[in-house]
Amino acid sequence: MSAYQRCTMLGALFATVVVACDDTTTMPAEPLNMNETEALYLGIQELASDSAPNFVSVTANGGVIACPLGGQVTAAVDVREEQAGDTARLVSNITLDPEGCVLSSEGYEFTLDGNPNVQTVVAVGIVGSTLEFQVEGSIAGGLDWQLDDRSGTCMIDLTLSTEIDTTGTDPTPRATFSGMMCGHEVEFEAADVGVGG
């Protein structure tokens, strides 16, 4: 082996050792805390229930909507009636797939991308023989988020439950979404459990 070859091998070995000893690995970003998670939930709900969306383009079952502060979200909406025996149900299925969607909620400004998307399903039924109301629903999916200099992924798995609140003078229905969101066990008030957001 020539002196040149030995020097080349030593140089390559030295470079490998330097790279292996480099201690500048990036630490994973701090995940969203509980307040930030709630703000993200409220922002998504506001986006889903926008009564006057700014459409970039329209499709047969939804369209592409401009987000309030930049970016866009592809929305797909499916509303259908179902009949099983004497129970009639109205089922709403809303899928939101953001792409660089910037929204502000509770003082936080998030940039969102679908990973793969967020799907909200709500079914409202009535039993003909008893006039009993039945409400079922879920929010599921995942998002990539950016907040200030942090970023990460938020997986969502929430179930809708309803009960009658009898603490006041008039019994009123109370609806909540509970489950896991962004790694936290959560319970959020569902402002509107009706079909369509």
FENRA-V838488 format. One record per backbone hydrogen bond with DSSP energy under -0.5 kcal/mol. CO is the residue of the C=O (numbers start at 1). NH is the residue of the N-H. Records with the same first field share a line. If there is no record, write none. Layout:
# FENRA-V838488
CO->NH ; NH
This chain:
# FENRA-V838488
2->6
3->7
4->8
5->9
6->10
7->11
8->12
9->13
10->14
11->15
12->16
13->17
14->18
15->19
16->20
17->21
18->22
19->22
33->37
34->38
35->39
36->40
37->41
38->42
39->43
40->44
41->45
42->46
43->47
44->48
45->49
47->50
50->53
53->55
54->66
57->64
59->62
61->77
62->59
63->65 ; 75
64->56 ; 57
65->73
67->70
70->102
71->67
72->99
73->65 ; 75
74->97
75->63
76->95
78->93
80->91
82->89
84->87
86->88 ; 128
87->84
88->126
89->82 ; 91
90->124
91->80
92->122
93->78
94->120
95->76
96->98 ; 118
97->74
98->114
99->72
101->103 ; 112
102->69
103->110
105->108
108->105 ; 110
109->148
110->103
111->146
112->100 ; 101
113->144
117->142
118->96 ; 120
119->121 ; 140
120->94
121->138
122->92
123->125 ; 136
124->90
125->134
126->88 ; 128
127->131 ; 132
132->127
134->125
136->123
137->160
138->121
139->158
140->119
141->156
142->115
143->154
144->113
145->152
146->111
147->150
150->147
152->145
153->155
154->143
155->182
156->141
157->180
158->139
159->178
160->137
161->176
163->165 ; 174
164->166
165->172
172->165
174->163
175->190
176->161 ; 178
177->188
178->159
179->186
180->157
181->184
184->181 ; 186
186->179
188->177
189->191
194->197
